[in-house]
């Protein structure tokens, strides 16, 4: 029997109705490889230190706002050694337009101190080491390692969480970012994981919006469970 949604779809049955999970992943990968061959972070940075600062600041804040804020920070604090010497009152004014500026000011200074004291001033490049830094959780660590080192790590933010479940790449029972991460890692070829992270984020940011997804113009609609139901 066809899935419930397919029984009430007018016109030809969508490709999505009969897709296995493997076929859906291949459909999505083929689409993005053709239509978004270059996919990378929209945060502006020039080295691992700058990316780490930017990603810490980007929590619950837009990349656009972060990119407006970081130039002044990087000019005054070009590396972890300079940043560790910052006081709260010196750094806070530079990031007060960012969400949660109090916590993030403390996290940045704490991060710089930890990197200098525990990692000889070098940004660590493993998830296990990065999560030891103030302000760095698993998502941030996955971003740093996948962007800088192209490690096969999948950062699951709100966009990746929403888009992967809407399309049908991840079952609805995957209720946590870690659960979603594990399913995606299992089904995406290792060599593409670092790029697939950006595919899903950018698709969620510009097409598969949280409130009013642009299904009519979405190239993934034919293989998307959500797009099928809202045809």
N, C-alpha and C positions, 0 to 999 in steps of 0.2 A: 504493500500500500504506500502511496506517496505521502510525504510529510504533510501535516495539517495545513501549513501555509500554501503548499502547492495545489491543494484541492480547491482553493478559492482564488487562484490566480487566473485572470482572463488571458486569452490568447495562448501562444505556444508556451509550453512548460519551460521555465528558466533552467539554464545549465546548472544553476546552484542546487536544484532539487535532487539531482542524481549524483552529485559529486561526493566522492569519498574525501576524507580529510587530506589524504596525500594529494589528490587531484586539486583540491582547493588551494593548498599551499603552492603547488606548481603553477596554478593559474595566477595567483597573486605575485609570485616571484617573477614569472614571465612578464607580467604587466609592468612591474616596477623596473625591471632591467631594461625594458624597451623605452618607457616613458620617463624614468628618473634614474638614468645610468650613473649620474653623479649625485650622491646624497650625503650631506655632511651637516654638522652642527651650524646653527645660525649665530652662535656666540662668537664674538671676536676675540681672538687670542693669538699669541706668537710663541708661546712656550708652555710647558706643563704647569708651571706656577700660575700663569695667567688664566689658563683654563680652569684650574682648581678653584681659584678665587671666583671666577665667573659662575661656575656651576654651584658653588655654595650660595652665592647671591641669588641664583635663579630659582631657588625653591619657592614655589607659589608666587612667582613673579615672571613677567614676560621677558623673553630674550632681548626684545627691543629696549626695554627699560634698563636692563643690565648693561647693554652695550652703550647706553648713554651715560652710565655711571662709572664704568671701569676705567676709562682713560685717565681721569684725575687720580684714581687710586694707583694705577700703574706708574704714573709720572712721579708721584710722591714716594711710593713704595715699590721699587722695581724688582725686588726679590724677597725671599723669606727673611733674610737677615735684616732688611730695612723694615719689613712689616712687623717683625717680632719686637722692634723697638717702639712701635706705635703705642700711644695711650688711647684709652677709650674716647676721651674728649677730642683727640686729634682725628681719629678715624671716623667716628660717628657722623660728623657733618657731611662727609663724602658719600655716605650711603643712606642718609636719612630718607631719601625718596623711595628706597627699596622696602618691600614688605619685611616686617619683623626686624628692623634695623638694630635694635638693642641686642638681640640674640646673635645676629649675624656679625656684628662688630666684635663681640666676644669670641665667636667661633673663628673668625679670621686671625685674630691675634693669637688665640690658643693653637690654631693649626700651624702657624708660622713657628711658634716656640717648639711644638712637638716635632716638626720636620727638622729643625736645626738640632735639637737635643737628641733625637732618636734615630734620625736618618741622615745625619751629616749634611743637612741642607739640600738634599736631593728628594724630589717628590717621589715617593715609592710607587711602584707600578704593579702591585698585586692588590687584589680586592681585600684580602685578609689584612694587609698592612694599612691600606688606605682607610679602612673603617675604624682604625685606631685613632684617627685624627678628629679633633673637635669639628662638628658640623658636617661630617662625612658619614653618610649611611650607605647601604648597599647600592642604591640607585646611583648616587654620585660616583661611587667607586667604579661601577660598571661603565659609566659614561667616560671617566678618565682613561681607563684601560682600553676601552674599545676605540676611542677617538685618537689617542696618542699612539697606542701600540697595536691597534687593530686586533686586539684579543677578542675571542669569540664570546663576549659577555653582552647580555641583553638588559639594558636599563629599562625598567617598566615604570613610566610616569602615567599620569592620568590619560594622556592621548593613547599610548600603547595599550593600556588596560582596556580602554573603551573600544578602540578600533579593532583589536584582535578578537574581542568577544562578539562585536557586531558582525564582522565578516564571517565568523564561524571558524576561525583558526584555533580558538581556545573554547572549551566548553563553558557554559554558564556556571557550572559547579566550581570552576577555578575562581575562588572568591578573594584571593589575596594577590598582591603583586608578585610574591615569590612563586606562587602556584602558576601564574600566567607565564612568568619567566621560564620556569622549568618546561612547560609545554612548548613554548616557542623555540627554546634551545634544542629540544629533542627533534623538532620537525624541520628546522631551517638548516641547510647545509652550513657547516662550520665556517667556511670561507666567506659566507654572506651575512653572518650574524651581525657583525659590526655595522654593515650598511643597512640591513633590514631594520635595525633600531631607528635609524633616521627616516627610512621609508614610512614607517608607521607613525612616527611623530609628526612628520610634515603632512602626511595625509590627514591626520586628525586635526592639525592646526588650520589647514586651509580648505579641506573638502568635507571630511567626516566630523563636522562640528558637533559639540555636545548637545545643543538645543535644536538647531535647525540644519541638520546635515544636508549637503548639496547632492542628494542622490540622483537628481535628474541629469547632472553633468558628470557623474562619477564613472570612470572607466572600469571600476571593479564591480559595478552593480550586477552584472550578469552572474558573477560567482559569489555574491554577498548575501548572506541570510537576511540581514536587516534590509538591504535594498530590495530583495524579493518581496518581503512582507509589506513594504511601503510603495510597491509599484502602483 
